[in-house]
Amino acid sequence: MNLAFNVTPKELTDILLNIAPVRPVFIWGAPGIGKSALVQKFADEVGMECVSLLGSQLAPEDIIGIPRIADETSEFLPPKMIAKKEPYVLFLDELNACSQEVQKAFYSLIHEHRVGEYHLPEGSVVIGAGNRSQDGAIVKTMSSALVNRMFHVQLVANTSQWLDWAYENHLHPWVIDYITQRPDHLFSEPPKTEEPYSTPRSWHMLSDALKEYHAGEEGVEISHEILKVLAYGSVSPSHAGMFVAYSRTLHNKDILSAIIKGDARWPGRPEERDVLYFLAQSFRAKLLLELPANKEKMSKDGQFLTHRAKALIKELSSINYELAQMVVSADDNEVLPDWFMVEIVRDLPRLVNKANAN
């Protein structure tokens, strides 16, 4: 399912607080984006236990229970994990990964908060979640009857909100600093091949790995090879390579700022190629973030950045023409402001023409 509108983690929390108590909510989103963590956070905020069921691992009897004879009639005994006396949050994770038979078993539980003759305690909340078909995860077609029983939202990653969470939860400072510089690397769409890819969960995983190796702590050295193993085993290959290059700039964390101010120059030695690539990518990201769409609304800092940007792109082209083209190209579907590109075309026409030809 692809909804017309997306919600951020904070918006989802607000929706759960307002809608989930009266209607079951289904959360769509890519793996690793934080669906389960947000449901647990919601349960904590309302002071209720969160019981999670994994749809891909359930059989119908795990929901409806097993029959027994009582007073010459039969009745179903609901599973212990569902049959609770106090209100709670029932989280049906990977709901769209379960079989059609299991989906049928959920009908009355979702719509009426009932399993056979057992009713969930008044005040209980039912929340479902699942991945999208384009995510490459295990998904099955959700029946129209089940879809129609739930309120649907689609969750997307939000870098500023994730960084707030990362600071609060003491993630590794290298990860926080890297995502601060490259907010576009927090999440990447799942690849078609079997390889790690970047999500809030995978960056958290890399943070844990770095902490276990005590990377960055005084007196502790982590080898370049081990750092590559940790990064490439956690996030997208392109992001992992950039993260490893970023680690080589830690002795001078403000090197890009120094280059823009004119206090330093682009690294030009062959062994610094990965660092140069990281800095060029970061420079493009800075231009995309800080240059206004309307030139008339530009601040004095923006005027200085514009002036330096043209000179730095020219200097970069003399070191590595392809990286200079990358700074001004639109290969990532993000475009620098039109007024800036007009100035680049005027001052560096060959560079822009070559980039467009590629």
PERA-V563912 format. One record per residue. N is the residue number from 1. BURIAL is 1 if it has 16 or more other ideal C-beta (glycine too) atoms within 10 Angstrom, else 0. Layout:
BEGIN
N:BURIAL
N:BURIAL
END
This chain:
BEGIN
1:0
2:0
3:0
4:0
5:0
6:1
7:1
8:1
9:1
10:0
11:1
12:1
13:1
14:0
15:1
16:1
17:0
18:0
19:0
20:1
21:0
22:0
23:0
24:1
25:1
26:1
27:1
28:1
29:1
30:1
31:1
32:1
33:1
34:1
35:1
36:1
37:0
38:1
39:1
40:0
41:1
42:1
43:1
44:0
45:0
46:1
47:0
48:1
49:0
50:1
51:0
52:1
53:1
54:0
55:1
56:1
57:0
58:1
59:0
60:0
61:0
62:1
63:1
64:1
65:1
66:0
67:0
68:0
69:0
70:0
71:0
72:0
73:0
74:0
75:0
76:0
77:1
78:1
79:1
80:0
81:0
82:1
83:0
84:1
85:0
86:0
87:1
88:1
89:1
90:1
91:1
92:1
93:1
94:1
95:1
96:1
97:1
98:1
99:0
100:0
101:0
102:1
103:1
104:1
105:1
106:1
107:0
108:1
109:1
110:1
111:0
112:0
113:1
114:0
115:1
116:0
117:0
118:1
119:0
120:1
121:0
122:0
123:0
124:1
125:1
126:1
127:1
128:1
129:1
130:1
131:1
132:1
133:0
134:0
135:1
136:1
137:1
138:0
139:1
140:1
141:0
142:1
143:0
144:0
145:0
146:1
147:0
148:0
149:1
150:1
151:0
152:0
153:1
154:1
155:1
156:1
157:1
158:1
159:1
160:0
161:1
162:1
163:1
164:0
165:1
166:1
167:0
168:0
169:0
170:0
171:1
172:1
173:0
174:1
175:1
176:1
177:0
178:1
179:1
180:0
181:1
182:1
183:1
184:1
185:1
186:1
187:1
188:1
189:0
190:1
191:0
192:0
193:0
194:0
195:0
196:1
197:1
198:1
199:1
200:1
201:1
202:1
203:1
204:1
205:1
206:1
207:1
208:0
209:1
210:1
211:0
212:0
213:1
214:0
215:1
216:0
217:0
218:0
219:0
220:0
221:0
222:0
223:0
224:0
225:0
226:0
227:1
228:0
229:0
230:1
231:1
232:1
233:0
234:1
235:1
236:1
237:0
238:0
239:1
240:1
241:1
242:1
243:1
244:1
245:1
246:1
247:1
248:1
249:1
250:0
251:0
252:0
253:0
254:0
255:1
256:1
257:0
258:0
259:1
260:1
261:0
262:0
263:0
264:0
265:0
266:1
267:1
268:0
269:0
270:0
271:0
272:1
273:0
274:0
275:1
276:1
277:1
278:1
279:1
280:1
281:1
282:1
283:1
284:1
285:1
286:1
287:1
288:0
289:0
290:0
291:1
292:0
293:0
294:0
295:1
296:0
297:0
298:1
299:0
300:0
301:0
302:0
303:0
304:0
305:1
306:1
307:0
308:0
309:1
310:0
311:0
312:1
313:1
314:0
315:0
316:1
317:1
318:0
319:1
320:1
321:0
322:0
323:1
324:1
325:1
326:1
327:1
328:1
329:1
330:0
331:0
332:0
333:0
334:0
335:0
336:1
337:1
338:0
339:0
340:1
341:0
342:0
343:0
344:1
345:0
346:0
347:0
348:1
349:0
350:0
351:1
352:1
353:0
354:1
355:1
356:0
357:0
358:0
END
